[in-house]
Amino acid sequence: MKLIFRYRYLLFRRLLQISLLVLFFGGNAFGWNVLKGNFSSAMLFSAIPLSDPYAVVQIMATGFIVAADALIGALIILLLYGLVFGRMFCAWVCPMNMISDLAIFINLKLKLNNNLRFSRKIRYGILALGIILSFFLSTPAFEAISPVSALHRGIIFGMGGGWAIIAAIFLFDLAVMRNGWCGHLCPIGASYALIGKFALIKIRHDSEKCTDCGKCFEVCPERHVLDIINIKPGIISSSECTNCSRCIEVCDDNALKISLRNTMIRKK
């Protein structure tokens, strides 16, 4: 039970990610009405449209008319992640998170050197580039090469060329740069960071309990967001935090917890 509690958020994330893939598979293979489509455009219970806002923006950039369902779906996602969940899509929903985490796990076990470093802001440039190319090419540029779409197609429809993209990202994260794709390059993650700037759910830090052990920095995929650790109490305010909650699991000081943006830590 202690082990389960220790990794409670990680286990729940994996359960959610795998469940979504199973539901997508069932929707396409067996006609289940729970979740049909893919991570860019889906239909929940055959009634509620869900659309990736970045994919919709790319379609708009092409000059083509966007279907009403796609616009409504994008609005629903914007409201959910913009007001409540922040960048939780990256850690709790996106299947590429499992690939990235596996690469990091193996890297740490094998103690491989992956010293390449560059700015995390590059992902925002790639986000903009995807929109610009969509305009000039008259096709959603990033969607054509999206690893998320490639992984979805591979699982739902079988092996294909998309697996080469997944393998390349896995090897890049494993041997070249830790969390290279999700943390530095992925424009989808960049879009959710922009969307979730003022989201309600945050990680809260209690500096009075913190002993500065550094364990949170070891597991955090976006360690630069932990700028208040052992300095001052408050929320991890950066919208680039994925709320993966690994920092909470490894914190033996109970100095971190999931909280709401405007709640305060009560002193005893």
Secondary structure, DSSP 8 states (H G I E B T S, - for coil): -HHHHHTHHHHHHHHHHHHHHHHHHHHHHT--SSEEE-SSEEEETTTEEEE-HHHHHHHHHHT----HHHHHHHHHHHHHIIIIITTHIIIII-THHHHHHHHHHHHHHHT---B----TTHHHHHHHHHHHHHHHHTS-HHHHH-HHHHHHHHHHH---THHHHHHHHHHIIIIIBTTHIIIII-HHHHHHHHHTTT-SEEEEE-TTT-----HHHHH-TTGGG-TTTTT--EE---TT-----HHHHH-TT--EEEEETT------
